[in-house]
Every structure is written in C-alpha cells, then in structure tokens.
C-alpha cells in the first residue's frame, strides 16, 4: 500500500488500526488488513464482464490513463479495488512518481489536514504520490522490495529534504536502503535524494549511476570523474548532466567526437568542481565549430574566485571528493586553491545564451577587500552589454544568483559598488524575466555601529537607503520608466542579513516596527524564557540573538518541495520542510524540565504555541512595511519569498499574504493581554520604522 501522511479511511474495504488510519492499495500492499487482502485477491482473481456502456468498454486504455491524470491519490486506491481492468491502470499511475517529504507542513489554509492537501494538490500539481511519514516510507519500501511487478512501476523517485532527529541514524540508513533497492530497477528515469550525510550520500549515488541497468532509462546523470560519463554506457536518454569534478581531473572535451558529442543534445548542464571552479569545466569544452555553441535550456555554474589558502569549513563537496579532513593541507591543495577570476567570455563562447530559459549562477569573488579585484563587477557588466545587444535575452524567464558564505563582509559602499550596482544593472536588461532569486548567503548580522556614534534613527536610515538604492538600481532606467514589469516571483532568502548593516538599539530597529500587543508579548516571553544575565549583557542582546537564530533557520533550513515537472510556480500547491524543530530551545536551553518548550507533547515543533513559530509570526509582522514597499516596486508580483517566509497574492484582498506561516498570534497566546486590547491601550515604544511605518 502507498500510505499517505495521516490519511483518512478511503473505502469500506479499508480497516483502521487503533493508532492510525490508512488507505490500502495493490495486490501486495504496504500495510493491509485481512479483509482488504481478500478484497484485493478477489478483484484480481475474478474475471469481470462490462456492459457496452462501461467506460472500460467504450474507451481504450490510453484514454482511461488520461482520465486518471485527474484522479487524486485516495481515489486511485478506491479505483484499483473495483475491478481487475482498473487495477493495472490505477497501480501504474499510483506508483509512477513517488515523492517523499517526511513530516512536511502545508499552507496554513489546510490547518494541517494532509488528506485535504493531498487530494487538492498531490496528483494535480505534483503529478506524484506523496509519502510524509517515516513509518509509511518503510511500508512502501517493504512493498516494492518484495514485489517485482510493483517495484518496476516506479519511474520517478524523489526524496526531498527531511530532518533527522538528533542522535538517530534511522533516516540515513533508510536512504541507503532505498538506493540499494533501486540498484535492481530497469525502469527508473529519475532519482533524487537529499542526503542526510552529503559526502557519504554522493559517494553512494555516483556508484549507483555506474550500473548499466540504471542508465538504460535515466535522463539525469551526476558524475565526479570524466570516465564515469561512459562507464558502463552513456545513458541513451541523457538530457541533464551534472559535472562535479576534481580540478586536476578536468580535461579537454571535444564535442565533435565521442563521448562528448552527447553534450550537443543536452537540455541542462551544471558545472562545479571541488574548488568551485565551474568556469574551468566550460573552458575545456571544445566546440565542433565556433558557430555551434551548446543550445541549452538550463545552465548552472558554481564558481568562486578565491586566492586564499586553506579549506572552507563549509566545503563538504571538496572534503568528500578529496578524502581529506578540514585540518589537512598540502602544497598541491594550495596551488589548486589559487582561483580563476570570473570571466563572462568563457560562458559566452561556449553556450548560446540567447537560447537559455533558466540560468543559475552561484558565483563570487572573495578578493574584493584585500586585493581590490573587480572580476564580479566586470563579469556582470559584460553580461549586461551582451544582453543589451541581444534584445534583453527574451527567452530567459528564470534567473537565480547566489554567493558563497563569506565572513569577511564588505563595507556598505563596497557592497553597493562592487556587487549590487553591477548585478542590478544586468538584471534590469532582462525583458521577459518572470522569476528572480537573489541570495548573498550572508551568515549573520553585520555590526558596524560601535564606532560611528550615530543615532538609532540615522542607523536605520542607512539600512533603509541601502535597500532602496539596490532595488531602484534595477527597477527604473535613465528615463525613470519602470522595469521588470513582467516579474511574477521574487525570492530574497537572506534579506535582513544582507541589508541590515547597522545595528541600532533593538527597540528602534527594523526588527521592532510592529506596535501590536502580540509582538510586545513575544518580546516579554523571550525576556522571561531566554534572557540569561550570565551570558547576555542586556536584554537587547537576547532579542537580537534569539530572533537571529530563527532568521538563520528561516534562511537556511526551509525548502519547498517543487517537482521537476512544474505544473505551477505557486508555492501554495507544494509542501514545505521547515527544518530543525525547537531551534531556539536547542541553542538556548540545557534543561527541558525547567522550560515551557513542551518537547514531549510537540516533538516536531508544529504547535501554535511553539516559540519558534511565535517568533516567525513576529518576523512576519516586522516585514509588513517591507512587503508593502516591494509590491509597489513590482506591481505584478504574485509570489514573494523574503528571508524564508513565502507569500502569495490574495486576489480578494489584493495583497501578498504568508502561505506557510500564520500572520495572527494564537488566541491562547493573546489571552494574556486580552484586557489591554479590549481597553484600547497600546504598548509603549520606542519603535523602529521603515519609510515612515
């Protein structure tokens, strides 16, 4: 059986245990009661005669398959139990695409009702059966592992980001078991697993892709060595290639000869190395002729100009590929770590950029401050010139740009001159851009206020001016005409940590602009539950640290499960993984018995009174004036993600509203200040403000 979340009973033939309700499917279901076994065997073993008016008599199987595209997962289970002719078609649809998102959460409008969410969205927008509980995943694995027929029905398998409980290896072991299981598949076209252990997982994945039977129908391939492209065969259906190579292994790739001539038929190409030198891979590509550039729909490049010696503490990819620990170093590594500058010419010479629809650049230059390098600025200036000469690249609809985490923050004027202005100048040349993501992956608050001697008001104004300068840099042109008018989706994952350079007193900062009683009560809760005079000098420090932890979680841990086959780009159609539960408790409390975090009754941290969720609502309130500003700048915006909080336009209200996070504090939380609210009393200031709000 394919068990989904905590689904309701689907049919009279389905029984319910005392601990959960489940829907059963198939001749060898994952979890099944005796009466369902009898029902299923009866359906399969008994021939069925249908009248001429029956849909099965009137239509051939391929028409029925088209109809099944509009049947939700639970009804597919009911349908396969009706007769033997429906059984095969429904089973094929049910198991064709499997998506695992353990302990996922849904948009707040579903109130945690997984049955309602899956019925409305699972097959319609994700074209997939969904598994959301670990125990149900284990049942699925047992079913397909013990039934060859069902096992070979699985053509697409996605295991999205899931959280592993501290001290447990269950999820890691399960992922390994799944990979080993699919080693025997002959029909798998796509497999994606977000591994708990990145290094070990990628190693297992590359070994997996070396199997001949796996490559027969696989269209996406990851290789970490050049020889893996042809070992044992080049996948006949290869359209998406991810090159993740060691720098010293990069060799000339002549596209006029085998095996590299297969590059000419790729849809997407991703280039990265152990030292983030993706441009070095592109540079080694030898075209059949200068006029026969790669015609890709999607291009992803990871490249960082970095002259510094030593390893990046976060460089999991390098540690996996080299087999070294972060404490080890060698002369060879020092040489390899001498980075190549960003060079737009390399991309332009190898790829037909006018053909691209999706471009993802994780590019950076770490030499701005120390060596006055301007390769980042030059890269985007040349890209801007190219776009202007080619009608604004009308085919490019999705552009994502990301930096590498760098503790050596640039000063605001450096950030503006070397990063924001050249990037913004390029972006505003793109005439048909629909989706834009800008992520500088800033690791935490920058604190440049200690020696300035400026008032809180002026420090806020400096932050505000930096934001305005950036957005205005690609919002209007020299004629003051609005640009990017077609933009529908904007994502700014590290908004606060990118733009809040100056740190005023907390109560007058951009993190304290809302004057409601809920926000006042939240700060009182933080003061009572998390302020420790032995650690923090003032309660301001507690506010900045605790809210900063949640901002970090929102920025780095959240992941929306968007399928490879996008039916829509509206976030509200997809589930989300919100990352580690009880983040604040884990980092601030050492004794669970003496706090109010209630880990025992709410282990996943989904309760409305959970402090992480309350702080998220607090952040939503502080973002209100910034959201209003962005909707004025981008008048056609339908989707917005700002610092991990996802918004979608409510057409009835004609405004952007949060999807996965509540804008309202729980009634049980506000009961403490109900009297003040009813009497019309307002919390005392001071407050920060953004553009007068």
C-alpha positions as CSV (number, residue, x, y, z in Angstrom):
1,X,0.0,0.0,0.0
2,X,1.1,3.6,-0.6
3,X,0.2,5.2,2.7
4,X,0.0,8.9,2.7
5,X,0.6,11.1,5.7
6,X,-2.2,10.5,8.2
7,X,-4.8,9.8,5.6
8,X,-8.5,9.1,6.4
9,X,-10.2,5.8,5.6
10,X,-10.7,5.7,1.9
11,X,-13.2,2.9,1.4
12,X,-15.4,0.4,3.1
13,X,-12.8,-2.3,2.4
14,X,-10.1,-0.4,4.3
15,X,-9.8,-1.1,8.0
16,X,-8.4,1.2,10.6
17,X,-5.9,0.4,13.4
18,X,-6.0,1.9,16.8
19,X,-3.0,4.1,16.1
20,X,-3.5,5.4,12.6
21,X,-5.9,5.4,9.7
22,X,-4.5,4.2,6.4
23,X,-5.6,3.6,2.8
24,X,-4.5,0.3,1.3
25,X,-3.6,-0.4,-2.3
26,X,-2.3,-3.1,-4.5
27,X,-2.0,-6.9,-4.6
28,X,0.9,-6.7,-2.1
29,X,0.0,-3.5,-0.2
30,X,2.4,-1.9,2.2
31,X,0.1,-2.1,5.2
32,X,-3.0,-4.2,4.9
33,X,-5.7,-5.9,7.0
34,X,-7.1,-9.4,6.3
35,X,-10.3,-8.3,4.8
36,X,-8.6,-5.9,2.3
37,X,-6.3,-8.8,1.3
38,X,-9.3,-10.8,0.5
39,X,-11.0,-8.0,-1.4
40,X,-7.9,-7.4,-3.5
41,X,-7.3,-11.0,-4.3
42,X,-11.0,-11.3,-5.3
43,X,-10.7,-8.4,-7.6
44,X,-7.6,-9.8,-9.4
45,X,-8.7,-13.4,-9.5
46,X,-12.3,-12.9,-10.8
47,X,-12.8,-12.0,-14.4
48,X,-15.1,-9.1,-14.9
49,X,-17.7,-8.6,-17.8
50,X,-18.5,-5.0,-18.5
51,X,-21.6,-3.7,-20.3
52,X,-21.1,-1.9,-23.6
53,X,-21.8,1.4,-21.9
54,X,-19.0,0.9,-19.4
55,X,-16.0,3.3,-19.7
56,X,-13.8,0.3,-19.9
57,X,-15.7,-1.0,-22.9
58,X,-16.1,2.4,-24.6
59,X,-12.5,3.7,-24.3
60,X,-9.1,2.2,-25.0
61,X,-6.6,2.1,-22.1
62,X,-4.7,5.2,-23.2
63,X,-7.8,7.3,-22.9
64,X,-8.5,5.9,-19.4
65,X,-4.9,6.8,-18.5
66,X,-5.6,10.4,-19.5
67,X,-8.7,10.4,-17.3
68,X,-6.7,9.0,-14.4
69,X,-4.4,12.1,-14.5
70,X,-7.3,14.0,-12.8
71,X,-7.9,11.4,-10.1
72,X,-6.4,12.0,-6.7
73,X,-4.3,9.6,-4.8
74,X,-7.0,8.3,-2.5
75,X,-9.5,7.7,-5.3
76,X,-6.9,5.8,-7.2
77,X,-6.7,3.4,-4.3
78,X,-10.5,3.0,-4.4
79,X,-10.5,2.6,-8.1
80,X,-7.9,-0.2,-8.3
81,X,-10.2,-2.2,-5.9
82,X,-13.2,-2.1,-8.2
83,X,-12.1,-4.5,-11.0
84,X,-9.1,-6.2,-12.5
85,X,-9.0,-3.9,-15.6
86,X,-8.9,-0.8,-13.5
87,X,-6.3,-2.4,-11.2
88,X,-3.4,-2.3,-13.5
89,X,-4.0,1.2,-14.9
90,X,-4.5,2.7,-11.4
91,X,-1.5,0.9,-10.0
92,X,0.7,2.2,-12.8
93,X,-0.5,5.8,-12.1
94,X,-0.2,5.4,-8.3
95,X,3.4,4.2,-8.3
96,X,4.8,6.0,-11.4
97,X,6.0,9.0,-9.4
98,X,6.8,8.8,-5.7
99,X,7.8,11.9,-3.6
100,X,9.0,11.6,0.0
101,X,8.7,14.7,2.1
102,X,8.9,13.4,5.7
103,X,7.0,15.5,8.3
104,X,6.3,18.1,5.7
105,X,4.0,21.0,6.5
106,X,1.3,22.6,4.4
107,X,-0.1,26.1,3.7
108,X,-1.9,27.3,6.8
109,X,-5.3,27.3,4.9
110,X,-5.2,23.5,5.2
111,X,-5.0,23.6,9.0
112,X,-2.6,20.6,9.0
113,X,-5.1,18.4,7.1
114,X,-2.8,16.2,5.0
115,X,-5.8,14.4,3.4
116,X,-7.3,17.6,2.2
117,X,-4.0,19.0,1.0
118,X,-3.0,15.8,-1.0
119,X,-6.5,15.5,-2.6
120,X,-6.3,19.0,-3.8
121,X,-2.7,19.2,-4.9
122,X,-0.8,15.9,-5.0
123,X,-1.6,14.5,-8.4
124,X,-2.9,17.7,-9.9
125,X,0.2,19.9,-9.3
126,X,3.0,17.4,-8.3
127,X,1.8,14.5,-10.5
128,X,3.0,12.3,-7.7
129,X,2.0,10.1,-4.9
130,X,3.2,11.5,-1.6
131,X,4.7,9.8,1.5
132,X,5.0,12.0,4.5
133,X,5.6,9.7,7.5
134,X,8.7,7.6,8.1
135,X,6.7,4.5,9.1
136,X,4.7,4.8,5.8
137,X,8.0,5.1,3.9
138,X,9.2,1.8,5.5
139,X,5.9,0.2,4.4
140,X,6.4,1.4,0.9
141,X,10.0,0.1,0.8
142,X,8.8,-3.3,2.1
143,X,6.1,-3.5,-0.6
144,X,8.2,-2.6,-3.6
145,X,11.1,-4.6,-2.4
146,X,9.0,-7.7,-2.1
147,X,7.0,-7.3,-5.3
148,X,9.0,-7.1,-8.6
149,X,5.9,-6.0,-10.6
150,X,5.1,-3.1,-8.4
151,X,8.8,-2.2,-8.0
152,X,9.3,-1.8,-11.8
153,X,6.3,0.6,-11.9
154,X,8.3,3.3,-10.1
155,X,9.9,5.6,-12.8
156,X,10.5,8.8,-10.8
157,X,11.6,8.8,-7.2
158,X,12.2,12.0,-5.2
159,X,13.3,12.0,-1.5
160,X,13.2,15.7,-0.6
161,X,14.9,17.4,2.3
162,X,13.9,15.8,5.6
163,X,15.0,16.3,9.2
164,X,16.9,13.6,11.1
165,X,16.3,13.6,14.8
166,X,19.5,14.3,16.8
167,X,21.3,11.1,17.7
168,X,19.4,9.0,15.2
169,X,20.7,7.3,12.1
170,X,17.3,5.9,11.0
171,X,16.8,8.3,8.1
172,X,20.4,7.9,6.9
173,X,20.0,4.1,6.9
174,X,16.7,4.3,5.2
175,X,18.1,6.4,2.4
176,X,20.9,4.0,1.9
177,X,18.4,1.1,1.8
178,X,16.3,2.9,-0.9
179,X,19.4,3.5,-3.0
180,X,20.4,-0.2,-2.8
181,X,16.9,-1.2,-3.6
182,X,16.8,0.8,-6.8
183,X,20.0,-0.7,-8.0
184,X,17.8,-3.5,-9.4
185,X,15.4,-1.2,-11.3
186,X,15.1,-1.4,-15.1
187,X,12.6,1.4,-15.5
188,X,13.9,4.3,-13.3
189,X,14.1,7.5,-15.3
190,X,14.9,9.9,-12.5
191,X,16.1,9.7,-8.9
192,X,16.8,12.5,-6.4
193,X,17.7,12.1,-2.8
194,X,18.6,15.0,-0.4
195,X,21.0,13.0,1.7
196,X,21.3,13.5,5.4
197,X,25.0,12.7,5.1
198,X,26.1,14.7,2.0
199,X,29.6,13.2,1.5
200,X,28.5,9.5,2.0
201,X,25.4,10.0,0.0
202,X,27.1,11.5,-3.1
203,X,29.5,8.6,-3.0
204,X,26.7,6.1,-3.0
205,X,24.9,8.0,-5.7
206,X,27.9,8.0,-8.1
207,X,28.3,4.2,-7.6
208,X,24.6,3.8,-8.3
209,X,24.9,5.7,-11.6
210,X,27.6,3.3,-12.7
211,X,25.1,0.5,-13.1
212,X,24.2,-0.4,-16.7
213,X,20.5,-1.2,-15.9
214,X,20.1,2.1,-14.1
215,X,21.5,4.1,-17.0
216,X,19.1,2.5,-19.6
217,X,16.3,5.0,-19.0
218,X,17.9,7.6,-16.7
219,X,17.8,11.1,-18.2
220,X,19.8,12.9,-15.5
221,X,23.3,11.9,-14.5
222,X,25.8,13.0,-11.9
223,X,29.5,12.3,-12.5
224,X,32.5,13.1,-10.3
225,X,35.2,11.7,-12.7
226,X,35.3,12.1,-16.5
227,X,35.5,8.4,-17.0
228,X,32.1,8.0,-15.4
229,X,30.4,9.5,-18.4
230,X,30.9,6.3,-20.4
231,X,31.1,3.7,-17.6
232,X,29.5,1.4,-18.4
233,X,27.5,3.3,-21.1
234,X,26.3,6.8,-21.8
235,X,22.6,6.9,-20.9
236,X,20.7,6.8,-24.2
237,X,18.1,9.3,-22.8
238,X,20.6,11.7,-21.2
239,X,19.4,15.3,-21.3
240,X,20.5,16.7,-17.9
241,X,24.2,16.4,-16.9
242,X,25.8,17.4,-13.6
243,X,29.6,17.6,-13.7
244,X,31.1,17.7,-10.2
245,X,34.8,17.1,-10.9
246,X,38.1,17.4,-9.1
247,X,40.0,20.4,-10.5
248,X,43.0,18.3,-11.6
249,X,40.7,15.8,-13.5
250,X,39.4,18.4,-15.9
251,X,40.4,17.6,-19.4
252,X,39.6,18.7,-22.9
253,X,36.1,17.7,-24.0
254,X,35.8,17.7,-27.8
255,X,32.2,17.9,-28.8
256,X,32.9,16.6,-32.3
257,X,34.0,13.2,-31.0
258,X,32.6,10.5,-28.8
259,X,31.7,10.5,-25.9
260,X,31.4,14.3,-25.6
261,X,29.3,14.7,-28.7
262,X,26.4,13.8,-26.4
263,X,26.7,17.3,-24.9
264,X,25.2,18.7,-28.1
265,X,21.8,17.1,-27.2
266,X,21.7,18.2,-23.5
267,X,18.8,20.3,-22.1
268,X,20.6,21.3,-18.9
269,X,24.2,21.4,-17.8
270,X,25.6,22.0,-14.3
271,X,29.3,22.7,-13.8
272,X,31.2,22.6,-10.5
273,X,34.5,21.4,-9.1
274,X,35.9,20.6,-5.7
275,X,37.2,24.2,-5.6
276,X,34.1,25.8,-7.1
277,X,35.8,26.4,-10.4
278,X,32.9,25.6,-12.7
279,X,34.1,28.0,-15.4
280,X,37.2,25.8,-15.8
281,X,35.0,23.0,-17.0
282,X,33.3,25.2,-19.6
283,X,36.7,26.5,-20.7
284,X,37.8,22.9,-21.5
285,X,34.8,22.3,-23.8
286,X,35.9,22.3,-27.5
287,X,33.1,23.1,-29.8
288,X,32.6,21.4,-33.1
289,X,32.9,24.9,-34.6
290,X,32.7,28.4,-33.1
291,X,29.2,28.7,-34.5
292,X,27.9,25.5,-32.9
293,X,27.6,26.6,-29.3
294,X,25.7,24.5,-26.8
295,X,22.0,25.1,-27.1
296,X,20.8,24.6,-23.5
297,X,17.5,25.4,-21.8
298,X,19.2,25.5,-18.4
299,X,22.7,26.3,-17.3
300,X,24.1,26.2,-13.7
301,X,27.6,27.3,-12.9
302,X,29.4,27.2,-9.5
303,X,32.5,29.5,-9.5
304,X,34.4,31.4,-6.8
305,X,37.5,33.5,-7.3
306,X,39.4,32.8,-4.1
307,X,43.2,33.3,-3.7
308,X,43.2,32.4,-0.1
309,X,44.9,29.2,1.1
310,X,43.2,26.6,3.2
311,X,39.8,24.9,3.0
312,X,36.4,26.4,3.5
313,X,34.9,25.0,6.7
314,X,31.6,24.5,4.8
315,X,33.2,22.9,1.7
316,X,31.6,19.5,2.1
317,X,32.0,18.8,-1.6
318,X,35.8,19.2,-1.5
319,X,36.1,17.1,1.6
320,X,34.1,14.3,0.0
321,X,36.0,14.4,-3.3
322,X,39.5,14.7,-1.8
323,X,39.0,12.4,1.2
324,X,40.8,15.0,3.4
325,X,39.7,16.4,6.7
326,X,39.4,20.1,7.2
327,X,42.6,20.2,9.2
328,X,44.7,18.7,6.5
329,X,46.5,20.7,3.9
330,X,49.2,20.2,1.2
331,X,51.2,22.1,-1.3
332,X,49.1,20.7,-4.1
333,X,45.9,21.9,-2.4
334,X,47.4,25.4,-2.1
335,X,48.1,25.5,-5.8
336,X,44.7,24.3,-6.7
337,X,43.1,26.8,-4.4
338,X,44.5,29.6,-6.4
339,X,41.3,30.6,-8.1
340,X,40.4,31.6,-11.6
341,X,38.7,35.0,-11.9
342,X,35.2,35.3,-13.1
343,X,35.2,35.5,-16.9
344,X,32.0,36.1,-18.8
345,X,33.7,35.4,-22.1
346,X,34.0,31.7,-21.2
347,X,30.3,31.3,-20.9
348,X,29.5,33.4,-23.9
349,X,32.0,31.4,-26.1
350,X,30.6,28.0,-25.2
351,X,26.9,28.5,-24.6
352,X,24.2,30.1,-26.8
353,X,22.9,32.4,-24.1
354,X,20.0,33.7,-26.3
355,X,18.5,30.1,-26.1
356,X,18.6,29.8,-22.3
357,X,15.3,29.9,-20.4
358,X,16.8,29.2,-16.9
359,X,20.2,30.5,-15.6
360,X,21.5,29.8,-12.1
361,X,24.9,31.3,-11.1
362,X,26.5,30.6,-7.8
363,X,29.4,33.0,-8.4
364,X,31.5,35.1,-6.1
365,X,34.8,36.9,-5.8
366,X,36.5,36.8,-2.3
367,X,39.2,39.2,-3.4
368,X,37.2,42.5,-3.2
369,X,38.5,43.7,0.1
370,X,42.1,42.5,0.2
371,X,43.2,42.5,-3.4
372,X,40.9,45.1,-4.9
373,X,39.7,42.6,-7.5
374,X,36.7,43.7,-9.6
375,X,36.0,40.5,-11.6
376,X,32.5,40.2,-10.2
377,X,31.7,43.7,-11.3
378,X,33.3,43.1,-14.7
379,X,31.5,39.8,-15.2
380,X,28.1,41.3,-14.8
381,X,29.0,44.5,-16.8
382,X,30.0,42.3,-19.7
383,X,26.8,40.2,-19.3
384,X,24.8,43.5,-19.3
385,X,26.4,44.6,-22.5
386,X,25.7,41.2,-24.1
387,X,22.0,41.3,-23.0
388,X,21.6,44.8,-24.4
389,X,23.0,43.7,-27.8
390,X,20.7,40.7,-27.9
391,X,17.3,42.3,-27.2
392,X,17.3,41.7,-23.5
393,X,17.5,37.9,-23.8
394,X,13.8,37.4,-24.3
395,X,13.9,33.6,-23.8
396,X,15.4,34.0,-20.3
397,X,12.5,33.8,-17.8
398,X,14.2,32.5,-14.7
399,X,17.4,33.9,-13.2
400,X,19.0,32.9,-9.9
401,X,22.2,34.3,-8.5
402,X,23.8,33.2,-5.3
403,X,27.0,34.0,-3.4
404,X,29.2,31.9,-1.2
405,X,29.2,32.4,2.6
406,X,31.9,34.8,3.5
407,X,32.7,36.0,6.9
408,X,34.8,38.9,5.5
409,X,31.8,41.2,4.9
410,X,32.2,44.1,2.5
411,X,31.5,47.6,3.8
412,X,28.2,49.0,2.5
413,X,29.9,51.2,-0.2
414,X,31.9,48.2,-1.4
415,X,28.7,46.1,-1.4
416,X,26.9,48.7,-3.4
417,X,29.7,49.5,-5.9
418,X,31.1,46.0,-6.4
419,X,28.1,43.8,-6.0
420,X,24.6,45.4,-6.0
421,X,25.1,48.0,-8.8
422,X,26.6,45.7,-11.5
423,X,24.2,42.9,-10.6
424,X,21.2,45.3,-10.7
425,X,22.3,46.8,-14.0
426,X,22.4,43.4,-15.6
427,X,19.1,42.3,-14.2
428,X,17.2,45.3,-15.5
429,X,18.2,44.5,-19.1
430,X,16.2,41.2,-19.0
431,X,12.9,42.0,-20.8
432,X,10.9,38.8,-20.1
433,X,12.1,37.9,-16.6
434,X,9.3,36.1,-14.7
435,X,11.3,34.6,-11.7
436,X,14.2,36.2,-9.9
437,X,16.2,34.9,-6.9
438,X,19.0,36.9,-5.2
439,X,20.8,35.2,-2.3
440,X,24.0,36.6,-0.9
441,X,24.0,33.8,1.7
442,X,25.1,36.3,4.4
443,X,25.8,34.2,7.6
444,X,24.6,36.7,10.2
445,X,24.0,40.3,11.2
446,X,26.7,42.8,10.3
447,X,27.5,45.1,13.2
448,X,29.2,48.3,12.0
449,X,27.7,50.7,14.5
450,X,30.0,50.5,17.5
451,X,32.3,53.3,16.5
452,X,30.0,55.5,14.4
453,X,28.4,57.5,17.2
454,X,25.2,57.9,15.2
455,X,21.6,57.9,16.5
456,X,19.3,54.9,16.1
457,X,17.3,56.9,13.6
458,X,20.3,57.5,11.4
459,X,21.5,53.9,11.6
460,X,18.0,52.8,10.4
461,X,18.1,55.3,7.6
462,X,21.4,54.0,6.4
463,X,19.9,50.5,6.3
464,X,16.9,51.8,4.5
465,X,18.9,53.7,1.9
466,X,20.9,50.7,1.1
467,X,17.8,48.7,0.3
468,X,16.3,51.5,-1.7
469,X,19.5,52.0,-3.7
470,X,19.6,48.3,-4.6
471,X,16.0,47.9,-5.7
472,X,15.9,51.2,-7.5
473,X,19.1,50.2,-9.4
474,X,17.1,47.7,-11.4
475,X,13.6,49.0,-11.0
476,X,13.9,52.1,-13.2
477,X,16.1,53.1,-16.1
478,X,17.5,56.5,-17.0
479,X,14.1,57.6,-18.3
480,X,12.5,56.8,-15.0
481,X,10.4,54.2,-16.6
482,X,9.5,51.0,-14.6
483,X,11.3,47.8,-15.5
484,X,10.8,44.2,-14.7
485,X,7.1,44.7,-15.1
486,X,6.6,41.0,-16.0
487,X,8.2,39.7,-12.8
488,X,5.9,37.3,-11.1
489,X,8.2,35.7,-8.5
490,X,10.9,37.3,-6.4
491,X,13.0,35.4,-3.8
492,X,15.3,37.1,-1.3
493,X,16.4,34.4,1.1
494,X,18.8,36.4,3.2
495,X,17.1,39.8,3.1
496,X,17.7,41.0,6.6
497,X,21.3,39.7,6.9
498,X,22.2,41.3,3.5
499,X,20.8,44.7,4.1
500,X,20.8,45.3,7.9
501,X,24.4,46.5,8.1
502,X,24.0,48.8,11.0
503,X,22.6,47.6,14.3
504,X,20.7,50.2,16.4
505,X,19.2,49.5,19.7
506,X,16.8,46.6,19.2
507,X,13.7,48.5,20.2
508,X,14.3,51.1,17.5
509,X,15.5,48.7,14.8
510,X,13.8,47.3,11.7
511,X,13.1,44.2,13.8
512,X,10.7,46.1,16.0
513,X,8.4,48.1,13.8
514,X,5.0,46.5,14.7
515,X,3.1,48.1,17.6
516,X,0.6,45.3,18.3
517,X,0.2,43.5,21.6
518,X,1.2,40.2,20.2
519,X,4.7,41.4,19.3
520,X,5.0,43.1,22.6
521,X,4.1,39.9,24.4
522,X,6.5,37.9,22.3
523,X,9.4,40.1,23.4
524,X,8.3,39.7,27.0
525,X,8.3,35.9,26.5
526,X,11.8,36.0,25.2
527,X,12.9,38.1,28.1
528,X,11.3,35.7,30.6
529,X,12.4,32.5,29.0
530,X,15.7,33.2,27.3
531,X,17.4,36.2,28.9
532,X,20.4,35.0,30.9
533,X,22.3,37.7,32.7
534,X,25.3,35.4,32.9
535,X,25.6,35.3,29.1
536,X,23.9,38.5,27.7
537,X,24.8,42.0,28.9
538,X,21.4,43.4,28.1
539,X,18.0,42.1,27.0
540,X,18.7,43.7,23.6
541,X,21.4,41.1,23.1
542,X,18.9,38.3,23.9
543,X,16.4,39.8,21.4
544,X,19.0,40.0,18.6
545,X,20.4,36.6,19.3
546,X,17.1,34.7,19.6
547,X,15.4,36.3,16.6
548,X,18.7,36.0,14.7
549,X,18.7,32.2,15.3
550,X,15.2,32.0,13.8
551,X,16.2,34.2,10.9
552,X,19.1,31.8,10.3
553,X,16.7,28.8,10.4
554,X,14.3,30.5,8.0
555,X,17.1,31.4,5.6
556,X,19.0,28.1,5.5
557,X,16.7,25.3,6.6
558,X,13.4,25.8,4.8
559,X,12.8,24.1,1.5
560,X,9.7,24.0,-0.6
561,X,9.2,20.7,-2.4
562,X,8.8,21.8,-6.1
563,X,8.7,18.9,-8.5
564,X,10.9,18.6,-11.6
565,X,7.7,18.6,-13.6
566,X,6.4,22.0,-12.6
567,X,2.7,22.4,-13.2
568,X,2.6,25.8,-11.5
569,X,5.0,28.0,-9.7
570,X,2.6,28.9,-6.9
571,X,4.1,27.9,-3.6
572,X,0.7,27.1,-2.1
573,X,0.4,24.0,-4.2
574,X,3.5,22.4,-2.6
575,X,4.5,21.1,0.8
576,X,7.5,22.6,2.8
577,X,10.1,21.3,5.1
578,X,10.7,23.9,7.8
579,X,14.0,22.4,9.1
580,X,15.0,21.6,12.7
581,X,12.2,21.8,15.2
582,X,12.7,23.6,18.5
583,X,15.7,25.6,17.2
584,X,15.6,28.2,20.0
585,X,15.3,25.6,22.7
586,X,18.2,23.5,21.3
587,X,20.5,26.5,21.3
588,X,19.5,28.3,24.5
589,X,18.0,25.7,26.9
590,X,20.0,23.0,28.5
591,X,17.3,21.5,30.8
592,X,14.0,20.6,29.2
593,X,12.4,20.0,32.6
594,X,12.7,23.7,33.6
595,X,11.3,25.3,30.4
596,X,8.0,25.7,28.7
597,X,9.0,24.5,25.2
598,X,7.0,21.2,25.6
599,X,9.2,18.9,23.5
600,X,7.4,15.9,24.9
601,X,3.9,16.7,23.5
602,X,5.1,18.6,20.4
603,X,8.3,16.8,19.2
604,X,8.1,18.2,15.7
605,X,7.5,21.8,16.9
606,X,4.4,22.4,14.9
607,X,2.2,23.6,17.7
608,X,0.9,27.2,17.5
609,X,2.4,28.0,20.9
610,X,5.8,26.7,19.9
611,X,8.3,29.6,20.5
612,X,9.9,29.1,17.0
613,X,6.6,29.6,15.4
614,X,5.7,32.6,17.5
615,X,8.9,34.3,16.6
616,X,8.2,33.6,12.9
617,X,4.9,35.3,13.3
618,X,6.7,38.2,15.0
619,X,9.1,38.4,12.0
620,X,6.1,38.4,9.6
621,X,4.7,41.4,11.4
622,X,8.0,43.3,11.2
623,X,8.2,42.5,7.4
624,X,4.8,44.1,6.7
625,X,6.1,47.6,5.7
626,X,8.9,46.0,3.6
627,X,6.3,43.8,1.8
628,X,4.2,46.8,1.0
629,X,7.3,48.6,-0.4
630,X,8.2,45.6,-2.7
631,X,4.7,45.3,-4.0
632,X,4.8,49.0,-5.0
633,X,8.1,48.4,-6.8
634,X,7.0,45.2,-8.5
635,X,3.3,45.8,-9.4
636,X,2.7,42.4,-11.0
637,X,4.3,40.3,-8.3
638,X,2.3,37.1,-7.4
639,X,4.9,35.2,-5.3
640,X,7.5,36.5,-2.9
641,X,9.9,34.7,-0.6
642,X,11.7,37.0,1.8
643,X,14.0,35.6,4.4
644,X,12.4,32.1,4.1
645,X,8.9,33.3,4.5
646,X,6.7,32.6,1.4
647,X,4.0,35.0,0.3
648,X,1.3,34.7,-2.4
649,X,-1.1,37.2,-3.7
650,X,-4.6,37.0,-2.3
651,X,-6.7,38.3,-5.1
652,X,-9.7,39.0,-2.9
653,X,-7.6,41.3,-0.6
654,X,-5.2,42.2,-3.5
655,X,-2.2,41.9,-1.3
656,X,0.6,39.4,-0.5
657,X,-0.1,37.1,2.4
658,X,2.1,34.5,4.0
659,X,1.4,30.9,2.9
660,X,3.1,28.6,5.4
661,X,3.2,30.9,8.5
662,X,0.4,32.5,10.4
663,X,0.0,36.3,10.3
664,X,-2.1,36.1,13.5
665,X,-0.9,35.2,17.0
666,X,-2.8,32.3,18.6
667,X,-5.8,33.2,20.8
668,X,-4.3,31.3,23.7
669,X,-1.2,33.4,23.4
670,X,-3.1,36.7,23.3
671,X,-5.3,35.8,26.2
672,X,-2.6,37.2,28.5
673,X,-3.2,40.8,27.1
674,X,-6.9,40.5,26.3
675,X,-7.8,43.1,28.9
676,X,-5.4,45.7,27.4
677,X,-6.6,45.0,23.9
678,X,-10.2,45.4,24.8
679,X,-9.5,48.7,26.6
680,X,-7.7,50.1,23.5
681,X,-4.4,50.5,25.3
682,X,-1.3,50.4,23.1
683,X,2.2,49.0,24.0
684,X,4.8,51.6,24.9
685,X,7.6,52.4,22.5
686,X,10.1,53.1,21.2
687,X,9.7,51.5,17.8
688,X,11.7,51.4,14.6
689,X,10.2,52.3,11.3
690,X,10.8,51.7,7.6
691,X,9.9,54.5,5.2
692,X,7.7,56.1,7.9
693,X,6.0,53.0,9.1
